Amino acid sequence: MVRVGFFGRLLLSLKSLIVVGLGRLPQRALGWIFHLFFLYHKPPLHQDGNLLPGRKNRLTVLAWWGIGLLCKTLDLLALAEWADLITQLLHPRARMLSATEKEEARKIFGAHLNWNQVRLLEGSRLAKIGKWHVGSESMAVCVGHTLHFSRRIVCFPGSRDMRWLVHELAHVVQLERIGLVYIPEALWAQRNGGYDHGGTAKLSAWSFGSFNREQQAEICADCYLKMALSGEEDAHCKRLMEELKQGLI
Ligand SMILES: [Zn+2]
């Protein structure tokens, strides 16, 4: 794979801002209108897949509708693409995925991700602050298509860091599919339901869209690891990954 230099990466980010920002404008405008009239509005889910009890509470629904509308408006302004371009400009060392990382991640996401838009910023100050704030050993923060890691990641087939990278890339897929609204939904998921997807019992019975945003990312990561270690695709993973590729999230 040809290594793309800083100016090449900057141009690719600029191209994404123009092509994706303008190209997806009609689709994003439609999403905004749908959201405005409650035609598409998915309130956060509990771990058991049921709607939150607050669903009946008009204020809760209205608050989520408002957050959603704000995100849809920011999508129209191509905020994620602007963030990608500015991050690349401010952090020349933000790199693209390596050949191995891309090859491994493709096993899960196929062609359903704009690979040239993804950037990795290892040893990111933002992620380090986040790590310090929550007191964890390491942390990743996903801003647009840029994945901020608190430390350098070592990715090879089946490694823990490769699994971690797949989890973060799942958030990029969520961004591409539903826009910035995935961020408040993921933050909600971290405090309600968490990361545990419930294992085989739920993986065999639930649809991909029934899991919260963090559980969805964990499913991608676990399915990747299972496939990388066994060399075979698990039947449940196959169905769930197919739903993800179809955009049923
Ligand atoms: Zn996550």
Boltz pocket constraint, residues with backbone or C-beta under 6 A from the ligand:
constraints:
  - pocket:
      binder: B
      contacts: [[A, 167], [A, 168], [A, 171], [A, 186], [A, 213], [A, 214], [A, 217]]
      max_distance: 6.0
